[in-house]
């Protein structure tokens, strides 16, 4: 705007000079100041329509806190040089704020140019990187025009970390406490096989490759060795670890909401990891394309695969899925990771517990309030991802 104002002042000065002092010289200057800017504007508009912007990323799935290079390619389909061109790089709050967000350049005889920038993802989730607000300044630097080209946007998945924590023992022990009590097995007189004589049904020592469902956890914990019941039908309880994001609205797009979502997501994956390390198979339930998606987790590879996919289709929260009646699946242990305890979650947890099931709710420690809706069993997740039971 200052450049346009200055141009108008100079133009009127030339016209005043022609009228007051020298008509010939003033007229030449006035014509020059009118014709040359018109030609400059015409060539600038023509050249801007011959431009093309492209955006490329090395990978669409990134790990947290690892630098990633993004390339912006600009090309022109004309021999005309381009004056100053600018565009704006916009990233979601999952990334550390880039050093530059507005880029300016010019192009002479070269018909293409590549600009590289590095971004550091700090918060996991479904992130976006966009190019927009394209402008070009004419050759005289007087007028500025918007380049008519569409905004370019790329979706980037930032994977959650699978945390290693040794302080989940409390909740792991509480899961063990819900496993079937096989004390009656030890008092029965059925024959035994294996290297150790154990009263009860027919058992043998666990060997790699046996299904974890066939392990008698009660007996194994007492004998300090894993035992498999030969006639076990696999009816052992398999915990459901559920990710509840129903309490997130537009906050998911803000840094504070992103951080809470990251906490409960990484907490759920970390608990899955601890369960697998302790020989407990799990079921992971999380929102996917508007419904609650269920996956069996039997190995660390399963957790890694889920961590790369969990945010790809998390466009809507789905409904909280807790076992609450006799027609539900066989799992009787529900561990729900949520941003807080809503009335809906508390109601479903109460119904599930009333049906004889076990429900544990885990929320971030900073989200706990004195007026938090009470549930049967509440755990707080600290910043180091350790868990502390409060109810």
C-alpha positions as CSV (number, residue, x, y, z in Angstrom):
1,X,0.0,0.0,0.0
2,X,2.9,2.4,0.7
3,X,4.3,1.7,-2.7
4,X,1.0,2.5,-4.4
5,X,0.7,5.7,-2.4
6,X,4.2,6.7,-3.4
7,X,3.5,5.9,-7.0
8,X,0.4,8.1,-7.0
9,X,2.3,11.0,-5.4
10,X,5.1,10.8,-8.1
11,X,2.5,10.6,-10.9
12,X,0.7,13.7,-9.6
13,X,4.1,15.5,-9.2
14,X,4.9,14.8,-12.9
15,X,1.5,16.1,-13.9
16,X,2.0,19.2,-11.8
17,X,5.4,19.8,-13.3
18,X,4.0,19.6,-16.8
19,X,1.2,22.1,-15.9
20,X,3.4,24.6,-14.0
21,X,6.8,24.4,-15.5
22,X,7.7,22.4,-18.6
23,X,4.8,20.9,-20.6
24,X,6.9,18.8,-22.9
25,X,9.2,17.3,-20.2
26,X,6.4,16.9,-17.8
27,X,4.1,15.2,-20.4
28,X,6.9,12.7,-21.2
29,X,7.4,11.8,-17.6
30,X,3.6,11.5,-17.0
31,X,3.2,9.1,-20.0
32,X,6.2,7.1,-18.9
33,X,4.7,6.8,-15.4
34,X,1.4,5.5,-16.8
35,X,2.5,3.2,-19.6
36,X,5.4,1.5,-17.9
37,X,3.4,0.3,-14.8
38,X,0.6,-0.9,-17.1
39,X,3.1,-3.0,-19.1
40,X,4.6,-4.3,-15.8
41,X,1.2,-5.3,-14.5
42,X,0.3,-7.1,-17.7
43,X,3.5,-9.1,-17.8
44,X,3.3,-9.9,-14.1
45,X,-0.3,-11.2,-14.4
46,X,0.6,-13.2,-17.5
47,X,3.7,-14.8,-15.8
48,X,1.7,-15.6,-12.6
49,X,-0.7,-17.8,-14.6
50,X,2.2,-19.9,-15.9
51,X,3.4,-20.9,-12.4
52,X,2.9,-24.2,-10.7
53,X,3.5,-25.1,-7.0
54,X,4.2,-28.7,-5.9
55,X,4.8,-30.0,-2.4
56,X,6.5,-33.3,-1.4
57,X,7.3,-35.1,1.8
58,X,9.8,-37.9,2.3
59,X,7.3,-40.0,4.3
60,X,3.7,-39.6,5.3
61,X,4.3,-41.4,8.7
62,X,6.8,-39.7,11.0
63,X,8.2,-40.4,14.4
64,X,8.1,-37.8,17.1
65,X,11.1,-35.5,17.6
66,X,12.8,-36.7,14.4
67,X,13.6,-34.0,11.8
68,X,11.9,-34.4,8.5
69,X,12.6,-32.7,5.2
70,X,9.8,-31.2,3.1
71,X,10.5,-29.9,-0.4
72,X,8.5,-27.2,-2.3
73,X,9.0,-27.2,-6.0
74,X,8.0,-24.1,-8.1
75,X,8.1,-24.1,-11.9
76,X,7.1,-21.7,-14.6
77,X,6.1,-22.3,-18.2
78,X,7.3,-19.0,-19.7
79,X,10.6,-17.4,-20.6
80,X,9.7,-14.3,-18.7
81,X,11.5,-13.7,-15.5
82,X,9.5,-13.6,-12.3
83,X,9.8,-10.8,-9.9
84,X,9.3,-11.4,-6.2
85,X,7.0,-14.3,-5.4
86,X,5.9,-15.2,-1.9
87,X,3.9,-18.0,-0.3
88,X,3.0,-19.1,3.3
89,X,3.8,-22.4,4.9
90,X,1.3,-23.4,7.5
91,X,1.7,-26.4,9.8
92,X,-0.6,-27.7,12.5
93,X,0.3,-27.5,16.1
94,X,1.7,-31.0,16.1
95,X,4.9,-29.5,14.8
96,X,7.5,-27.2,16.4
97,X,7.0,-23.7,15.0
98,X,9.1,-23.5,11.9
99,X,11.9,-20.9,11.6
100,X,10.2,-19.3,8.6
101,X,6.6,-19.4,7.7
102,X,6.7,-16.9,4.7
103,X,9.1,-17.6,1.8
104,X,10.0,-15.1,-0.9
105,X,12.0,-15.7,-4.1
106,X,12.5,-14.6,-7.7
107,X,13.2,-16.6,-10.9
108,X,15.1,-15.3,-13.9
109,X,16.2,-17.7,-16.6
110,X,15.7,-20.8,-14.5
111,X,12.3,-22.5,-15.1
112,X,12.1,-24.2,-11.7
113,X,13.3,-23.9,-8.2
114,X,13.2,-26.1,-5.1
115,X,13.0,-24.9,-1.6
116,X,13.7,-27.3,1.3
117,X,12.6,-26.9,4.9
118,X,12.9,-29.0,8.0
119,X,10.1,-29.6,10.5
120,X,10.2,-31.4,13.8
121,X,7.0,-33.2,14.9
122,X,6.5,-32.9,18.7
123,X,3.0,-34.2,19.3
124,X,1.5,-37.4,17.8
125,X,-1.7,-37.3,15.8
126,X,-3.0,-36.5,12.4
127,X,-1.1,-33.4,11.4
128,X,-1.3,-31.2,8.3
129,X,1.2,-29.2,6.3
130,X,-0.2,-26.6,3.9
131,X,1.0,-24.1,1.2
132,X,-1.2,-21.1,0.5
133,X,-1.5,-17.3,0.3
134,X,0.5,-17.1,-3.0
135,X,1.4,-13.5,-4.0
136,X,3.5,-11.9,-6.8
137,X,4.8,-8.4,-6.9
138,X,5.1,-6.6,-10.3
139,X,8.5,-5.7,-11.9
140,X,8.4,-2.2,-10.5
141,X,7.6,-3.3,-7.0
142,X,4.5,-1.2,-6.9
143,X,1.5,-3.6,-7.1
144,X,1.0,-7.0,-5.5
145,X,-1.4,-9.6,-6.8
146,X,-2.7,-12.9,-5.4
147,X,-1.7,-15.9,-7.6
148,X,-4.8,-17.9,-8.5
149,X,-3.8,-21.4,-7.6
150,X,-5.3,-23.8,-5.1
151,X,-3.9,-24.4,-1.7
152,X,-1.8,-27.5,-1.3
153,X,-2.2,-29.6,1.8
154,X,-0.7,-32.9,3.0
155,X,-1.8,-35.1,5.9
156,X,1.0,-36.4,8.0
157,X,0.6,-39.2,10.6
158,X,2.9,-38.6,13.6
159,X,3.2,-41.9,15.4
160,X,2.8,-42.2,19.2
161,X,5.7,-43.5,21.2
162,X,5.4,-46.9,22.9
163,X,6.8,-45.9,26.3
164,X,8.8,-48.2,28.5
165,X,7.7,-48.0,32.1
166,X,8.4,-50.3,35.1
167,X,5.7,-48.7,37.3
168,X,2.6,-50.3,35.8
169,X,2.9,-53.1,38.3
170,X,-0.1,-52.1,40.3
171,X,-2.5,-52.3,37.4
172,X,-0.8,-55.5,36.1
173,X,-1.3,-57.1,39.5
174,X,-4.9,-56.0,39.5
175,X,-5.4,-57.7,36.1
176,X,-3.9,-60.9,37.5
177,X,-6.4,-60.6,40.4
178,X,-9.3,-60.8,38.0
179,X,-8.1,-64.1,36.4
180,X,-10.0,-67.3,37.3
181,X,-9.2,-68.8,40.6
182,X,-8.0,-72.3,40.0
183,X,-7.4,-73.3,43.7
184,X,-9.8,-76.2,43.1
185,X,-7.5,-77.5,40.4
186,X,-4.7,-77.9,43.0
187,X,-6.9,-80.0,45.3
188,X,-8.2,-82.4,42.6
189,X,-6.6,-85.8,41.9
190,X,-6.4,-85.9,38.2
191,X,-3.0,-87.3,36.9
192,X,-0.1,-85.0,36.2
193,X,2.5,-84.9,33.4
194,X,5.6,-82.9,33.0
195,X,8.9,-82.6,34.9
196,X,7.2,-81.3,38.0
197,X,4.4,-83.1,39.8
198,X,1.6,-80.6,40.4
199,X,-1.7,-81.8,42.0
200,X,-4.8,-81.2,40.0
201,X,-5.6,-81.4,36.3
202,X,-3.0,-82.5,33.8
203,X,-0.4,-79.8,33.5
204,X,2.9,-79.4,31.7
205,X,5.6,-76.7,31.7
206,X,5.2,-73.9,29.3
207,X,7.3,-74.0,26.2
208,X,7.8,-71.2,23.6
209,X,5.0,-71.4,21.0
210,X,2.3,-72.4,23.4
211,X,-0.8,-70.1,23.4
212,X,-0.7,-67.6,26.2
213,X,-4.4,-68.4,26.7
214,X,-3.6,-71.9,28.1
215,X,-1.4,-70.6,30.9
216,X,-2.8,-71.1,34.4
217,X,-1.7,-67.8,35.9
218,X,-2.8,-68.5,39.4
219,X,-0.8,-71.7,39.7
220,X,2.2,-70.2,37.7
221,X,2.5,-67.3,40.1
222,X,2.6,-69.6,43.1
223,X,5.2,-72.0,41.5
224,X,7.3,-69.2,39.9
225,X,7.1,-71.1,36.6
226,X,4.7,-71.0,33.8
227,X,2.4,-74.1,33.6
228,X,0.0,-75.0,30.8
229,X,-3.2,-76.9,31.5
230,X,-3.5,-79.5,28.7
231,X,-7.3,-79.5,28.6
232,X,-7.5,-75.8,28.9
233,X,-10.0,-74.5,26.3
234,X,-8.7,-71.0,26.2
235,X,-11.4,-69.5,28.3
236,X,-8.9,-67.3,30.2
237,X,-10.0,-63.7,30.6
238,X,-8.5,-61.3,28.0
239,X,-8.5,-57.7,29.1
240,X,-9.9,-55.0,26.8
241,X,-7.8,-51.8,26.7
242,X,-10.1,-49.1,25.3
243,X,-9.2,-45.7,24.0
244,X,-12.1,-43.2,24.7
245,X,-11.9,-39.9,22.8
246,X,-15.6,-39.0,23.1
247,X,-14.7,-36.0,25.3
248,X,-12.7,-34.3,22.6
249,X,-14.3,-31.7,20.4
250,X,-12.6,-28.9,18.6
251,X,-10.0,-29.1,21.4
252,X,-8.3,-31.9,19.4
253,X,-7.1,-29.2,17.0
254,X,-5.5,-27.1,19.8
255,X,-2.1,-27.9,21.3
256,X,-3.6,-28.5,24.8
257,X,-6.1,-31.0,23.5
258,X,-3.5,-32.6,21.3
259,X,-1.2,-33.1,24.3
260,X,-4.0,-34.8,26.3
261,X,-4.9,-37.1,23.4
262,X,-1.3,-38.0,23.1
263,X,-1.0,-38.8,26.8
264,X,-3.9,-41.3,26.8
265,X,-3.0,-42.8,23.4
266,X,0.6,-43.4,24.4
267,X,-0.5,-44.6,27.9
268,X,-2.8,-47.2,26.3
269,X,-0.1,-48.4,24.0
270,X,2.4,-48.5,26.8
271,X,0.0,-50.6,29.0
272,X,-0.4,-53.0,26.0
273,X,3.3,-53.3,25.9
274,X,3.6,-54.1,29.6
275,X,0.8,-56.7,29.3
276,X,2.6,-58.5,26.5
277,X,5.9,-58.4,28.4
278,X,4.1,-60.0,31.3
279,X,2.5,-62.7,29.0
280,X,-1.0,-61.3,29.0
281,X,-2.8,-61.2,25.6
282,X,-5.1,-58.2,25.2
283,X,-7.7,-56.7,23.0
284,X,-7.3,-53.1,21.9
285,X,-10.4,-51.1,21.1
286,X,-10.1,-47.7,19.5
287,X,-12.1,-45.3,17.3
288,X,-11.7,-45.9,13.6
289,X,-13.9,-44.3,10.9
290,X,-16.6,-43.5,13.3
291,X,-16.9,-47.0,15.0
292,X,-15.0,-48.7,17.7
293,X,-12.4,-51.0,16.0
294,X,-11.2,-54.1,17.8
295,X,-7.8,-55.8,17.4
296,X,-6.2,-58.7,19.2
297,X,-2.7,-57.9,20.5
298,X,-0.4,-60.9,21.1
299,X,3.0,-59.4,20.3
300,X,5.0,-56.2,20.3
301,X,4.8,-56.2,16.5
302,X,1.0,-55.8,16.8
303,X,1.5,-52.8,19.0
304,X,4.0,-51.2,16.5
305,X,1.5,-51.8,13.6
306,X,-1.3,-50.2,15.6
307,X,0.8,-47.2,16.5
308,X,1.3,-46.4,12.8
309,X,-2.4,-46.7,12.0
310,X,-4.3,-45.4,15.0
311,X,-4.5,-41.8,13.9
312,X,-5.1,-42.4,10.2
313,X,-8.8,-43.0,10.5
314,X,-9.5,-41.3,13.8
315,X,-11.9,-38.7,12.3
316,X,-14.7,-39.2,14.7
317,X,-14.8,-40.6,18.3
318,X,-17.2,-43.6,18.0
319,X,-19.1,-44.9,21.0
320,X,-17.6,-46.1,24.3
321,X,-17.7,-49.9,24.1
322,X,-17.9,-51.7,27.5
323,X,-19.1,-55.1,28.3
324,X,-22.4,-54.7,30.1
325,X,-24.6,-57.7,29.4
326,X,-24.5,-61.5,29.1
327,X,-24.5,-61.3,25.2
328,X,-21.2,-59.4,25.1
329,X,-17.8,-60.9,24.2
330,X,-15.9,-63.1,26.6
331,X,-13.7,-60.3,28.0
332,X,-14.6,-59.3,31.6
333,X,-11.8,-56.8,32.2
334,X,-12.2,-53.3,30.7
335,X,-9.4,-50.7,31.1
336,X,-10.5,-47.4,29.7
337,X,-8.1,-44.6,28.8
338,X,-9.9,-41.3,28.7
339,X,-9.3,-37.5,29.0
340,X,-11.6,-37.5,32.0
341,X,-14.6,-39.2,33.6
342,X,-17.8,-38.1,31.8
343,X,-21.3,-38.9,32.9
344,X,-21.7,-41.3,29.9
345,X,-18.5,-43.2,30.8
346,X,-19.4,-43.4,34.4
347,X,-22.9,-44.7,33.6
348,X,-21.5,-47.4,31.2
349,X,-18.9,-48.4,33.7
350,X,-21.5,-48.8,36.4
351,X,-23.7,-51.0,34.2
352,X,-20.7,-53.2,33.3
353,X,-19.7,-53.6,36.9
354,X,-23.3,-54.4,37.9
355,X,-23.1,-57.2,35.3
356,X,-20.2,-58.7,37.2
357,X,-17.4,-57.3,35.2
358,X,-14.3,-55.3,36.1
359,X,-13.8,-51.7,34.8
360,X,-10.7,-49.6,35.4
361,X,-10.6,-46.0,34.2
362,X,-7.3,-44.3,33.6
363,X,-7.1,-40.5,33.1
364,X,-4.1,-38.1,33.0
365,X,-3.2,-36.9,36.5
366,X,-3.6,-33.2,35.6
367,X,-7.2,-33.8,34.5
368,X,-8.3,-35.1,37.9
369,X,-10.5,-32.7,39.9
370,X,-12.1,-32.9,43.3
371,X,-15.5,-33.0,41.6
372,X,-14.5,-35.7,39.1
373,X,-17.4,-38.1,38.5
374,X,-16.8,-41.2,40.7
375,X,-16.2,-44.6,39.2
376,X,-15.6,-48.0,40.8
377,X,-11.9,-48.0,40.1
378,X,-9.9,-44.9,39.0
379,X,-6.2,-44.7,38.1
380,X,-4.2,-41.6,37.4
381,X,-1.4,-41.5,34.8
382,X,1.6,-39.4,35.7
383,X,3.8,-37.6,33.3
384,X,6.3,-40.5,33.3
385,X,3.4,-42.8,32.4
386,X,3.4,-44.6,35.7
387,X,-0.1,-45.3,37.2
388,X,-1.4,-44.6,40.6
389,X,-4.8,-45.8,41.9
390,X,-6.9,-43.3,43.7
391,X,-10.2,-45.1,44.0
